[in-house]
Amino acid sequence: MATLHDLLAEHTTLSDGAAGHLQRLVAEWQLLADLSFADYVLAVRGEDGVPVYVAQVRPNTASTLFQQDEVGHRVDSPASPQGGNPLIGKAFGTGRIERESLPTRFGALLIERIAVPVSYAGEVIAVLGRAGDASGSLPPSPLESAYRDAADALCQMVLEGTFPLVEANTLGLSTPRAGDGFIRLGQDGRVTYASPNALSAMHRMGWTTDLGSVPIAAAFGEVLTDPFEADDVADAVAAACGTAGHSELPDPETALRMELDARRASILVRAVPLRCQGSIRGAILLIRDVTEVKRRDLALLSKDATIREIHHRVKNNLQSVSALLRLQARRSGNPEAITALTEAVRRVSSIALVHEMLSGSVDEEVDLDAVVDRLVPTLVDVGSPQDSAEPVRVERVSRLGVLPADLAMPLVMVLTEVIQNSIEHGYTGEAPTPRIVIDGERDVRGLTVRVADNGKGVGPDFDLAASDRLGLQIVRTLVANDLQGTIDIGPAGEGFAGPQGTGTRVTLTLPLH
């Protein structure tokens, strides 16, 4: 399915600013659809001048009229579920909101259609097509009337190029839906209508009476525990309603979205100013009760902190074990025991390093590149052969990416064994400049890691399955059991992005599920 960005690039030559305005509109138009009880489509002029639908939204407050997807259809195409909408082309030409004089028959329904030009920098860059059910004969409820009045004001702002607003949202807060809680404010910031869900949210915050015609900032001031939050709400309401002494739209730096805490509840609030034809129409206040969501978030944060603390303590314990092994190696007079204890120290240290990375992670994931870059210097210092004229140079030439902890732990141990094996056994005093290259490739299916050196290489009869070296046995077990992958050891070969000629290449492939 093509994105809006792709469709705009395919069908139009709009500037980046105009395309960005349409993307912001599509990000916000669920509010329009919900307040209108209607389906919306976005049409742009194609290269041949015929409008093409590039986006569509269905309401959460009413049944959709169009079960099929409009996106990609030309407005005049018989294949369009609407069967063509002449108002779209007319609105492009007049630059005004166009309405049908009578409802249109659509199957068993009567639908009411309008077309709203989308303006940017004084030009019509697109048209919104709106289609709502006009079959009802009952008078509208107070909620429906308040919704539709706000929707009409927002459509006029779309025509004038003032909706959606460019607003500050540094905390990345989502926007409440109209159905979560809707409050209509007059020019003076007083409540003219509050939906039942909005009243319920206010009551949970501690407001015990009807909102009536109370200034909403005063109501929040009564229930909020933080006086600074009450001031923020008052500033947002004043900016949205125009009571701050001017009728212009709020400054982009003004915070119109905020999360507020009362004694008994937490709510997410967003203020949407309404300005039409230079006059102030008040504002909309959208409210969502997020008490339970915030409680779960706090529980998850506490759990994450506990897990990170466990990783930190495991790392400390492993470092203590490593220090004891190192101390034992120093006191031992048996060369074989010293070698075995030194290898154990290296293995324990690599596991401790992964736990150290996890202790600073909030999502149980490990950056392999950071681990390898920290691990390599230790391996080189400990394992470089005494008779080598130059120290072994190990370099990582591509990104390995991030892996979950259950894959990162065994993979780091495998890389530790492979790199250490190359350093200790791959070089002699007559070798060229010792060099080991770590390379990786990754896609949605799996990760391939290659470690190549320019050392003496493995013999033609080498068989990993038959090797009795402890390190290689560990590698084989981890790859097969923990990583569910495969490993291949052979000559470095031509065309590999590492050392050429002789040497050894280890290729490790593991699936990413």
Secondary structure, 3 states (H helix, E strand, C coil): CCCHHHHHHHHCCCCHHHHHHHHHHHHHHHHHHHHHCEEEEEEEECCCCCEEEEEEECCCCCCCCCCCCCCCCECCCCCCCCCCCHHHHHHHHHCCCEECCCCEEECCEEEEEEEEEEEECCEEEEEEEEEEECCCCCCCCHHHHHHHHHHHHHHHHHHHCCCCCCCECCCCCCCCCCCCCEEEECCCCEEEEECHHHHHHHHHHCCCCCCCCCEHHHHHHHHECCHHHHHHHHHHHHHHHCCCCCCCCCCCCCECEEEEEECCCEEEEEEEEEEECCEEEEEEEEEEECHHHHHHHHHHHHHHHHHHHHHHHHHHHHHHHHHHHHHHHHHCCCHHHHHHHHHHHHHHHHHHHHHHHHHCCCCCEEEHHHHHHHHHHHHHHHHCCCCCCCCCEEEECCCCCEEEHHHHHHHHHHHHHHHHHHHHHCCCCCCCCCEEEEEEEECCCEEEEEEEECCCCCCCCCCHHHCCCHHHHHHHHHHHHHCCCEEEEEECCCCCCCCCCCCEEEEEEEECC
